[in-house]
């Protein structure tokens, strides 16, 4: 999952349950899930915009930009 094993995951859950209490734990889990989803969505948008910019830059260069000029000796 995040590089942690089952034992560590259970320990984190127990500590969270003790620290937050059984009333607040589901709400915190939901909030963390929403935040993770939003960060992931924002990251995907950034990747998409970089990809579009790279494609746009390649289109502006044209096919002659792929060849190197010959040296005159």
C-alpha positions in Angstrom: 0.0 0.0 0.0 2.3 2.8 1.2 5.3 0.7 2.0 3.9 -0.5 5.3 2.9 -3.9 6.4 -0.3 -5.2 7.9 1.1 -4.9 11.4 2.1 -1.3 11.1 -1.3 -0.5 9.5 -3.2 -2.1 12.4 -1.0 -0.1 14.8 -1.8 3.1 13.1 -5.5 2.3 13.2 -5.4 1.6 16.9 -3.5 4.8 17.6 -6.0 6.8 15.5 -8.9 5.2 17.3 -7.4 6.1 20.7 -6.5 9.6 19.6 -9.7 10.5 17.8 -12.3 8.3 19.4 -14.8 6.1 17.7 -17.1 9.1 16.9 -14.7 11.2 15.0 -12.7 8.4 13.2 -15.2 7.8 10.3 -15.4 11.5 9.6 -11.7 11.9 9.6 -11.3 8.9 7.2 -13.9 10.4 4.9 -12.1 13.8 4.9 -8.8 12.2 4.2 -10.3 10.2 1.3 -11.7 13.4 -0.2 -8.5 15.3 0.2 -6.5 12.4 -1.4 -9.0 12.4 -4.3 -8.7 16.1 -4.8 -4.9 16.0 -4.8 -4.9 13.1 -7.3 -7.3 15.0 -9.6 -5.1 18.1 -9.4 -2.0 16.1 -10.2 -3.7 14.5 -13.2 -4.7 18.0 -14.5 -1.1 19.2 -14.2 0.2 16.2 -16.1 -2.5 16.7 -18.8 -1.5 20.4 -19.2 2.2 19.5 -19.4 1.5 16.9 -22.0 -0.7 19.3 -24.1 2.1 21.9 -23.9 4.7 19.4 -25.1 2.5 18.3 -28.0 1.8 21.9 -28.9 5.5 22.8 -28.8 6.3 19.8 -31.1 3.7 20.8 -33.6 5.2 24.3 -33.8 8.6 23.0 -34.5 7.5 21.1 -37.6 9.3 18.2 -39.3 12.4 20.2 -40.3 13.3 20.7 -36.6 14.0 16.9 -36.3 16.9 17.0 -38.7 20.3 18.5 -37.7 21.9 21.0 -40.0 24.8 19.6 -42.0 28.3 20.9 -41.2 30.2 22.8 -43.9 33.9 21.9 -43.9 
